[in-house]
């Protein structure tokens, strides 16, 4: 790729996963470019709720170790971003009140529930002392658990991460849609976008719901037959990511601390912010790349929130939106190296991209450096999609 500006590594996607990894690679001495099809931080990261929900019985077994490790990293992760960006991030540690259907909480063979009931899953006070405005009759059929979880404002977090990356002089190219990873002599050589080309020996696909749309383009002196054979081989598997739409809304509570804890039920979740806002979410819809909000859906979420906290009838509506989570067939992220040398993937985090950002950056930094990742990543590799 003569005449094309060159970096050590190119990150495709400027959400919290991509930007956190860019910072990690910069710490390791690499010159990094982040390429984003729109504006940095304005897709799934901007639309997320920010619950750092690492409760084992709500997630796939394979993901539990990573989730717990990442949740523990969060205070230091936020502190570093605040320090470098000079921006404040709303990280709350009041905990979560989880109201779950016992039949759906855990499989019969899973012994985790009994152990957790003896530890983090008891209310430290009577329920109405924790949240005076809850309507107990509407959650009576559910099992109530108190979880020592945090929550974070993803918009604060992502804006601070982008500012920290720019403070480190990490390069960004916005409004550049990556069409293909360019491969030369069997290894990544850079990317081709709708506007230009960028060269690097390391490329990481962090494109979220759009990750599967990025193809491969072989460059160099190979003949057409060999190029076609390579395109059809198992050496460059398409990533089976898909967009999973989530609609939610935000209100201003009538009292700044009307609700203090995150509240989760099978139908709705409430996420209070320190400034008196509350997020109410969220749906899970297979709607392709459609990000339109549906008034009836937003009203349904609002009614479900009122069933939990009737005083929210006095709340002032602020905004509603929809985001596209990156889903995968087995609901697990895709992490690690691909069979094309120099080409890596960190995507498919579904509902857990905010939670898993710190550990993803750490693990992928190690993988790219050829180090032991510190976790067994077998369940997250691209090879699982070969058949």
N, C-alpha and C positions, 0 to 999 in steps of 0.2 A: 504494500500500500504506500508506494512512494508519493511524496508530496502531500500526504495527509497528516494533520497534526496528531501527535501521539501522546498517550498517557500510559501509566503502568496498568491501570484497571479502569474499566467502564462499568458503572452500575446502571441498569435499565430500570427506571422507576424511582420517583422521589417521594414515596410514602415513608412512613416511619421505619419500615424494615430497610428499605434501600438507603436512607440517609444515615441511620444508625450504623449500618455496615460500612458506608463510606467513611464515617468518622473512625471506625475501628481500623480500617485499612490505612487511613492517614496516620493513625498512631503507630502503625507498623512501618511507616516510612514510604508508602506507596503514593504516587501522584494519581489522584482519582478524579474522574469525570462522572457526574450523574446526569443521565439523559432522561427527560420527562416529556411525555406527549402533550401535557397541558401545563398547568401551573403546579409547582412543587407543593406536595402536601394537601392537595385539594380533592382527592378521591376517597378511598375507603378510610384512610386515617382521619380525615376531616369529618367524615360522617359517623364515626364510631361513638359508642357510648362511654367507653373508658373504664368499665368494670375490670378489675384485675382478678378475675374469678378463677382461682386455681383449686377449687373444691374437687377432689379426686372423683367423686361419684357422679360428676356432671360431664366428664370428659373421657375420651378413649384411653384405655390403659396405657397404650404406647406413649401417650403425650404427657402423662402425669409427672414424670421426673423432670422433663424440660420445663413444664409449667411452674412447678414448685420452685425450681432453681431461679427462674426468671422473676417470679414474684419477690423472692428474697433479694434480688439484685436491685429492685426498683428505687429504694431511697437513695442509694449511691448514684444510680443512673440519672435520676432527676437532679440531684445535687450537682453533678458534673455539667449537665446541660445548662442549668441555671447559672453556674459560675462562668461558663464560656460565652453564653448568649447575653448575660445580664438581663434575663427575662424571668418572670415569676411563673411557676407551673403549679396549678392547683392539684396537689396530691393529698388525698384525705385518707385517714386511717380509723374512722369511726366503726368500721365493720359492716357486715351484711346480715340482714334478716332474710333467710331463705325459707320459703314456704313451698314445699314440694309434695307431689303425689307419691306416697311411699312405694306404690307399685311400679313407678317409673324411675325411681331414684337410683336403684341398684339391682343388678342381676342377682338371683338367689345364691349363686356360687361365690359371690364377692364378699369377702370377710371384712372389707374396709369399714362398712357402716357401723358394725359393733364397736370397733376400735375408736372410731370418731365420736360415737355417742358418749364415750367416756371422757372425751377431752374437749374439743372445740365446739361441739354441737349441743351445748346447753345454754339457755338464756342466762346471762349474768344477773338479770333483774327480772321482775315481772314484766310481761310484754308491754303493758300500757305505761310502765315507767320508762321503757326504752323509747317507745313511740306513742305518745298520748293520743294522737289523732287517728290511729288505725281503727278500722271497723272489724272487731274480732269475729263477728258472726260470719263474715264473708271469707274467712280463712280457717274456719273451725275444722273443715274436713281434711286439711292439709297438715303435714308434719312440719313443725317449725324448728329451725336450727339457727344458731348464731355462729357466724364465721368471721374469723379475724382476717378479713380481706381489706385491701385498699381499693381506691378508685382514683382516676386521674382524668383531667380534662385533656382529651386528645388534641384539641386544637392548640392549646397552650404548648403541649408536649411537642407536637410536630413543628410548630413555628419556632420553638426554642432549638430544636435539633437542626433545622435548616439554618438558623442564625449562627449556631455553633459551628456548623460545617463551613459556612462562608467565612467565619472568623478564622478558621484554619486554612483558608484559601483553597478549599475544595471547589472545583469548577462545576457549574451547572449549565445545562443547555435546555431551556424550556421551549415548549411548543414544537418539539422534535419527536415525531413518532417513529420508533425503531421498527423497521420492517423485517430485518434479517440480521443474524449474527454471521459475520463473514469468517470463513474458514480457509486457511491456507496450509498446505502440506499436513493436513490432519489435525490442526490445532486452531483455536480461536485467534483471529487477527484483528477484530474490531467489530463495528456495527455499521449498517447502512440505514439511514433514516429517510423520511420523505423529503428532506432538504439537503442532506450531506452525508459524508462518511467520517467516522472517527476511528482511530487505530489504537489498539491495546492488546497485549498478550493475555490479559485476563478480562473476561466478560462475565458479569453476574446478572441473571434474569431475576429481578425483583418487581416484575410488572403486575403483580396481583392478578385480578380477574382477566387481564389482557395478556398474561404470560404465554398462554397457549397459542396466541396469534402470531408470535414471532418465529419466523422460519430460519432456514440456513441457506447461505449462498456461498458456494465454493468458488474461490478465486485462485489465480495462479495459472500454471502451465499445464494442468491436467486436461486430458482429452474429454470430449463430451460424454462418451460412453461411461468412462470411469466416474465422472461427476454424477451422472444419472444413477449409476449403481449405488453410489454412496448415499444419494438422496433417498433411495428406497431401502437402505439397510437399517439395521437396528442401532447403528451408531449415533443417530440423532433422533431420538424419539420425540414426537410432539407431546407437549405437556397437556394433560387432560384437565386443565383448570376451566372453571365456568363462573359466571357472575351469579351471585345469590343476593337478590335485592332485599334490603331492609329499610322500612319506613319508620320514622320516629318524629317526635315533636319536642319542643322546649317551651316551658312556661316560667313565669316569675311567680314564686310562691307568695301568698298573701302575708306570710311571716317568714323572715329570713331563715329560721331554723324550724319551720313547720315539720319537716322530716329531716332527720340527721343521718340515718343509716341508708345505705343502699337496700332496696327491698326487691326481692325476686319472687315471682310466682310463676306457675306454668303458663299464664296468659299475658303477663306484662311485667316490666321491671321499671323501677323508679330510681333515678340517680341524682341525688342532690349535689349542688355545687356550693362552694363556700360563699359566693356572692348572692345567694338566694334564688338562683335559677334551679330548675329541675328538668332533667331529660326523662321522657316517657317513651319506652320502646318495647320491643321492635318486632317487625314482621320478618318472615323468612319466606321469600317468594322466588320461584323459578320464572323469571320474566325477561331473560336475555339481558341486554344492555340498557333496558329502559330504566330511567331514574325519575320518572314522574311520580309525584305523590297523588294518592287517591283520597279525596275528601272523606269518603265513607270510612276508609281504613283509619285515617287519623282520628276521626270521631270515635271509632270503636276503641282505639287505644286510650283515648281520653276518658271514655265511660268506664273502662276497666280500671283506670287509675282512680277515678272517683269512687268506685266500689271499695277500693282499699282505703282511701283517705278522702272521705266526703268533703272535707274543708277545701280540697283542691278546686271545688266549684268556684271559689273566689279567686283562683289563680288567673293571671293575665297571659294570654297566648302570645308567644314571641315569634316562633317560626316552626316550620315543618320541612323535612327533607327526606331524601332516600339516598342510600349508598349501595355500592356493589361489593360485597365480600367475595374474596377468591375461594371458591369451593373446589374440592377434589372428590373423586369417586369414593374414597374411604374416609373422608373427613380428616385427613392428616396432612400436615404441611409437606412440601417437597423441598428437601434440604440436601446439599452436598454437590459433589462433582458429577458431571455427565460423562458419557463415553467419548466426548470430544475434548481433547486436552485443552485446558485453559478456560473452558466454559462451565459455569456453575449456576446453580439454581437455589433461590431462597424465596419461595412463594407458597400460595395455597394455605395460608394461615386461617382462613375462614373467619370465625368470630374472635380469634385470639391474637390478631396481629399486634394490637397494642400491648397486651400482656407479654407476648413472646419476643418483642423487639430486643430487649437487652441480651437475652441468651442466644438469640439467632445471630446477632452481630458477633458475639464472642465465639460461638461455635464455628460460624462460617469464616471468621478471621483465621482460626486455627486450621481449618480444612484447606483454605487457600494457601496458607503458609507451609502446608505439608506436615503439620503437627497433629498429635492425637487430639481429636475434638473434645474429649472428656466425657462424651456420651455415646451410646450405641445409636448410630443414625441409620441402621439397616432398614427400619420400618419407614423411613422418610425418603429413601433413595428413589431415583428414577427407574431403576431396574424392575420395581414392582409393577410397572405398567406395561412391560414388554409383551405380555400375552393378552 
